[in-house]
Structure formats: structure tokens, C-alpha cells
């Protein structure tokens, strides 16, 4: 997030292009590539967030394709400082009554919700930038109530087949 530029956010097609990462070591900012080749990816932005991102860029972003999408409060050419991010994060989690949440839990929640939509393991790996199935499998744990939804969907499929196994309605094979 800290190294996203305006050009990385294509709000007309609803895609974020992830090409760089940033780390701070002893106060020094280092911009490079993501941790793995799988981290370089294009990710579809949920449509309900596109106007929010657009509003944010208008209100807080500097002009030009190379401008940071989330910059320092004092300098639009400097990445947002982690202390600034955490200050807002701590307030938000306290307001939600969840002081136990870590910032990485946002990524975890997004990945679990993507898995709940029915994303395959390969799709989930591509979306979150993991190069191994083991890493992505952490997000495919069972969610409360999901088993009942699966059972309902199995009934739906069964109702589409007659007792001798032929599809009762025309549809894809």
C-alpha cells in the first residue's frame, strides 16, 4: 500500500497493478520488488471501493501518474510513515471494540472473504500473491455457516437431476 502510485490504480478498469514494495530498515526507506515473483500481480478492486479510492485520490493525492496514492501527511513525495498508519489503525480497531486486531488481519480477512466467494486455490494464490499452496491454504479455513450454504447448494444441484441421473433442465454439461 505504501508504494502504490496513481498509475498503479486503474479505476476505469477496476484493477490495482502491484509492482513494487517498500520496507523501512533503521529509518531508511527501501523500494524494491515484492518478496516473490507471485507478488507482482494485477488484482481486481471490489467495485464498491472504486469510488472510495477515487475520492481519496482527489482529496489527498498529488497530481500525476507517479504520485503516491498514500503519502506522508507532510510531504506528498514520501511514503506514509508506519506510525501514521498505526495511529489511525489503533483508533479504528478501538472504535470497533476489537483492540486485539493486527493490521495484517485486514489481509487475512480479505483473503478469507475471497475464499468464501468460491475462489479456487489457484485464484486465491494469484489474488494475494502467494507462490505456494501452503501459504494460501491458511485462508481457506471453514467459516461459520459456510457448511450449511454448501449443503443448500448440493440440494440445488440434486434438484436439477432426475432420479435416473439425467439433467431435468437443459444446461451446460
RAPEZI-V406263 format. One record per pair of residues at least 12 apart in sequence whose C-alpha atoms are under 6 Angstrom apart, sorted by the first residue. I is the first residue (numbers start at 0). J is the second residue. If there is no record, write none. Layout:
{{I,J} {I,J}}
This chain:
{{1,78} {1,79} {2,20} {2,21} {3,67} {3,68} {4,65} {4,66} {4,67} {4,68} {5,64} {5,66} {5,68} {6,64} {13,43} {13,44} {14,42} {14,43} {14,44} {15,41} {15,42} {16,41} {17,39} {17,40} {17,41} {18,39} {19,31} {19,32} {19,33} {20,32} {20,33} {37,128} {37,129} {37,130} {38,128} {42,126} {110,138} {111,138} {114,139}}
